[in-house]
């Protein structure tokens, strides 16, 4: 990575608009930028029976491979290319192929737990937290999971009520305390982008 490269952490509840904001920032930051989604770092559940995989709490920090994420970020921060896992949300397993990531001037790290671990927080140049109402988050989650992950509306709602929102309040919402900037995910993306560029 270049000497003046910046790593930006972007956290918030599921459905707040983290990915949308990260992609918008990727085209507006003053230099080449790469997006790294924490979704790639869910643990491989191939050792579990398919029925057991669905019962795993994917909204708890233990569901992610924190050790590999930390190592990959440190490698990227040092200017090295890394191989990123490719995760299949339908089967809850990692695919055999991996994705190559090359360091750029900016690295946007986005995901539920982007601000959760102190050792990763220490690598960031800017920490962002996106908020949104329960109703908006659920609406966006329904739209995404039905299309991208082959889930039924009933299963999405049940997971949201039983795991997603309780885990948000327990593990994710407190990390807003570490944010340099808190953004409203219900506002136009361009307004959020402008606020981030001003903060830089």
Kinemage of the C-alpha trace (Angstrom):
@kinemage 1
@onewidth
@group {chain A} dominant
@subgroup {mainchain}
@vectorlist {calphas} color= white
{ca unk a 1} P 0.000 0.000 0.000
{ca unk a 2} L 1.178 3.542 -0.698
{ca unk a 3} L 2.795 5.456 2.194
{ca unk a 4} L -0.186 7.808 2.564
{ca unk a 5} L -2.881 5.202 2.004
{ca unk a 6} L -5.932 5.347 4.234
{ca unk a 7} L -7.931 2.447 5.664
{ca unk a 8} L -11.546 3.341 6.388
{ca unk a 9} L -13.761 1.190 8.619
{ca unk a 10} L -17.496 1.216 7.916
{ca unk a 11} L -19.849 -0.479 10.397
{ca unk a 12} L -23.553 -0.466 11.271
{ca unk a 13} L -26.638 -2.697 11.415
{ca unk a 14} L -27.634 -5.080 8.643
{ca unk a 15} L -29.580 -3.143 6.027
{ca unk a 16} L -28.317 0.305 7.020
{ca unk a 17} L -26.642 0.838 3.639
{ca unk a 18} L -22.999 0.083 4.393
{ca unk a 19} L -22.289 -1.645 1.076
{ca unk a 20} L -24.072 1.045 -0.938
{ca unk a 21} L -22.067 3.769 0.777
{ca unk a 22} L -18.793 1.877 0.375
{ca unk a 23} L -19.377 1.444 -3.362
{ca unk a 24} L -20.251 5.109 -3.745
{ca unk a 25} L -17.136 6.153 -1.848
{ca unk a 26} L -15.049 3.861 -4.028
{ca unk a 27} L -15.799 6.096 -7.024
{ca unk a 28} L -15.567 9.426 -5.190
{ca unk a 29} L -12.480 9.165 -2.998
{ca unk a 30} L -9.455 11.175 -4.199
{ca unk a 31} L -7.513 8.139 -5.362
{ca unk a 32} L -7.914 4.459 -6.277
{ca unk a 33} L -10.043 2.636 -3.716
{ca unk a 34} L -10.886 -0.992 -2.926
{ca unk a 35} L -13.801 -2.377 -0.926
{ca unk a 36} L -13.242 -5.300 1.433
{ca unk a 37} L -16.444 -6.848 2.782
{ca unk a 38} L -16.302 -8.670 6.101
{ca unk a 39} L -18.877 -11.088 4.624
{ca unk a 40} L -15.932 -12.880 2.996
{ca unk a 41} L -14.627 -13.847 6.430
{ca unk a 42} L -17.496 -15.935 7.742
{ca unk a 43} L -16.160 -19.243 8.998
{ca unk a 44} L -16.390 -22.256 6.704
{ca unk a 45} L -19.142 -24.561 8.011
{ca unk a 46} L -18.461 -27.434 5.629
{ca unk a 47} L -17.813 -29.742 8.586
{ca unk a 48} L -21.407 -29.302 9.778
{ca unk a 49} L -24.465 -31.014 8.350
{ca unk a 50} L -26.526 -28.644 6.138
{ca unk a 51} L -29.362 -28.523 8.678
{ca unk a 52} L -26.942 -27.576 11.472
{ca unk a 53} L -25.384 -24.758 9.428
{ca unk a 54} L -28.663 -22.875 9.261
{ca unk a 55} L -28.804 -22.807 13.056
{ca unk a 56} L -25.511 -20.954 13.455
{ca unk a 57} L -25.763 -17.383 14.719
{ca unk a 58} L -24.208 -15.398 11.872
{ca unk a 59} L -24.777 -12.119 13.701
{ca unk a 60} L -22.359 -12.886 16.533
{ca unk a 61} L -18.689 -11.863 16.223
{ca unk a 62} L -17.557 -15.477 16.673
{ca unk a 63} L -19.087 -16.303 13.284
{ca unk a 64} L -16.233 -14.446 11.585
{ca unk a 65} L -12.616 -15.514 11.179
{ca unk a 66} L -11.145 -12.584 13.082
{ca unk a 67} L -7.594 -13.981 12.983
{ca unk a 68} L -7.458 -14.248 9.187
{ca unk a 69} L -9.135 -10.856 8.754
{ca unk a 70} L -6.567 -9.186 10.987
{ca unk a 71} L -3.668 -10.803 9.175
{ca unk a 72} L -5.037 -9.874 5.748
{ca unk a 73} L -5.557 -6.246 6.772
{ca unk a 74} L -2.043 -6.034 8.166
{ca unk a 75} L -0.662 -7.465 4.932
{ca unk a 76} L -2.643 -4.956 2.876
{ca unk a 77} L -1.524 -2.123 5.135
{ca unk a 78} L 2.069 -3.209 4.514
{ca unk a 79} L 1.526 -3.045 0.747
{ca unk a 80} L 1.167 -6.755 0.038
{ca unk a 81} L -1.447 -8.475 -2.119
{ca unk a 82} L -3.665 -10.985 -0.305
{ca unk a 83} L -6.035 -13.814 -1.177
{ca unk a 84} L -9.547 -13.155 0.132
{ca unk a 85} L -11.962 -16.041 0.848
{ca unk a 86} L -15.072 -16.369 -1.307
{ca unk a 87} L -18.076 -17.256 0.856
{ca unk a 88} L -21.236 -18.998 -0.347
{ca unk a 89} L -24.198 -17.817 1.748
{ca unk a 90} L -26.500 -20.492 0.348
{ca unk a 91} L -24.361 -23.394 1.601
{ca unk a 92} L -22.514 -21.470 4.371
{ca unk a 93} L -19.169 -22.683 3.068
{ca unk a 94} L -16.068 -21.177 1.504
{ca unk a 95} L -15.567 -21.815 -2.178
{ca unk a 96} L -12.372 -23.427 -3.427
{ca unk a 97} L -11.349 -20.307 -5.332
{ca unk a 98} L -10.121 -17.137 -3.630
{ca unk a 99} L -10.190 -13.494 -4.668
{ca unk a 100} L -6.940 -11.561 -5.117
{ca unk a 101} L -6.885 -8.113 -3.538
{ca unk a 102} L -4.219 -5.585 -4.460
{ca unk a 103} L -3.445 -2.612 -2.180
{ca unk a 104} L -4.743 0.787 -3.334
{ca unk a 105} L -4.625 4.347 -1.973
{ca unk a 106} L -7.831 3.720 -0.009
{ca unk a 107} L -9.203 0.515 1.493
{ca unk a 108} L -12.841 0.508 2.629
{ca unk a 109} L -13.503 -2.234 5.179
{ca unk a 110} L -17.269 -2.654 5.522
{ca unk a 111} L -19.359 -4.998 7.616
{ca unk a 112} L -21.303 -5.467 10.819
{ca unk a 113} L -18.194 -5.855 12.963
{ca unk a 114} L -15.864 -3.452 11.168
{ca unk a 115} L -15.383 -1.467 14.404
{ca unk a 116} L -15.660 -4.369 16.840
{ca unk a 117} L -12.057 -5.533 17.352
{ca unk a 118} L -9.514 -3.139 18.911
{ca unk a 119} L -6.579 -4.524 16.925
{ca unk a 120} L -8.417 -3.788 13.663
{ca unk a 121} L -9.664 -0.391 14.842
{ca unk a 122} L -6.045 0.575 15.370
{ca unk a 123} L -5.380 0.181 11.630
{ca unk a 124} L -8.062 2.635 10.523
{ca unk a 125} L -7.520 6.237 9.483
{ca unk a 126} L -11.261 6.958 9.650
{ca unk a 127} L -14.080 5.066 11.384
{ca unk a 128} L -17.654 5.362 10.100
{ca unk a 129} L -20.920 4.071 11.543
{ca unk a 130} L -24.165 4.051 9.538
{ca unk a 131} L -27.491 3.990 11.401
{ca unk a 132} L -31.035 3.250 10.182
{ca unk a 133} L -34.423 2.403 11.683
{ca unk a 134} L -35.483 -1.188 12.378
{ca unk a 135} L -38.213 -0.931 9.741
{ca unk a 136} L -35.865 0.272 7.005
{ca unk a 137} L -33.197 -2.302 7.860
{ca unk a 138} L -35.699 -5.156 7.737
{ca unk a 139} L -37.169 -3.922 4.454
{ca unk a 140} L -33.714 -3.868 2.855
{ca unk a 141} L -32.781 -7.218 4.385
{ca unk a 142} L -35.914 -8.838 2.932
{ca unk a 143} L -35.126 -7.500 -0.524
{ca unk a 144} L -31.497 -8.628 -0.401
{ca unk a 145} L -31.804 -12.084 1.138
{ca unk a 146} L -34.656 -13.203 -1.098
{ca unk a 147} L -32.702 -12.355 -4.241
{ca unk a 148} L -29.073 -12.933 -3.265
{ca unk a 149} L -29.355 -15.756 -0.734
{ca unk a 150} L -32.463 -17.689 -1.772
{ca unk a 151} L -34.206 -17.188 1.577
{ca unk a 152} L -37.955 -17.166 2.231
{ca unk a 153} L -39.545 -14.004 3.712
{ca unk a 154} L -40.660 -15.988 6.780
{ca unk a 155} L -37.147 -17.257 7.510
{ca unk a 156} L -35.676 -13.792 6.986
{ca unk a 157} L -38.138 -12.216 9.429
{ca unk a 158} L -37.572 -14.931 12.018
{ca unk a 159} L -33.790 -14.586 11.822
{ca unk a 160} L -34.066 -10.807 12.024
{ca unk a 161} L -36.182 -10.903 15.176
{ca unk a 162} L -34.322 -13.741 16.904
{ca unk a 163} L -30.717 -13.009 15.976
{ca unk a 164} L -30.044 -9.985 13.786
{ca unk a 165} L -31.548 -7.238 15.906
{ca unk a 166} L -30.662 -8.651 19.361
{ca unk a 167} L -27.049 -9.185 18.258
{ca unk a 168} L -26.962 -5.683 16.825
{ca unk a 169} L -27.954 -4.210 20.163
{ca unk a 170} L -25.490 -6.402 22.070
{ca unk a 171} L -22.414 -6.356 19.868
{ca unk a 172} L -22.657 -3.785 17.079
{ca unk a 173} L -24.511 -0.746 18.388
{ca unk a 174} L -21.900 -0.192 21.155
{ca unk a 175} L -19.153 0.091 18.504
{ca unk a 176} L -20.673 3.375 17.325
{ca unk a 177} L -18.745 4.798 20.280
{ca unk a 178} L -15.519 4.306 18.309
{ca unk a 179} L -16.775 6.062 15.160
{ca unk a 180} L -15.268 9.356 14.035
{ca unk a 181} L -18.434 10.023 12.036
{ca unk a 182} L -21.992 8.676 12.420
{ca unk a 183} L -24.138 8.756 9.279
{ca unk a 184} L -27.879 8.376 8.715
{ca unk a 185} L -28.466 5.497 6.300
{ca unk a 186} L -31.911 6.830 5.375
{ca unk a 187} L -30.467 10.007 3.817
{ca unk a 188} L -29.355 10.189 0.158
{ca unk a 189} L -26.071 8.407 -0.445
{ca unk a 190} L -24.557 11.533 -1.981
{ca unk a 191} L -25.092 13.414 1.286
{ca unk a 192} L -23.316 10.660 3.195
{ca unk a 193} L -20.447 10.652 0.692
{ca unk a 194} L -20.065 14.429 1.029
{ca unk a 195} L -19.878 14.123 4.826
{ca unk a 196} L -17.174 11.449 4.594
{ca unk a 197} L -15.112 13.448 2.078
{ca unk a 198} L -15.330 16.463 4.374
{ca unk a 199} L -14.147 14.337 7.321
{ca unk a 200} L -11.105 13.178 5.350
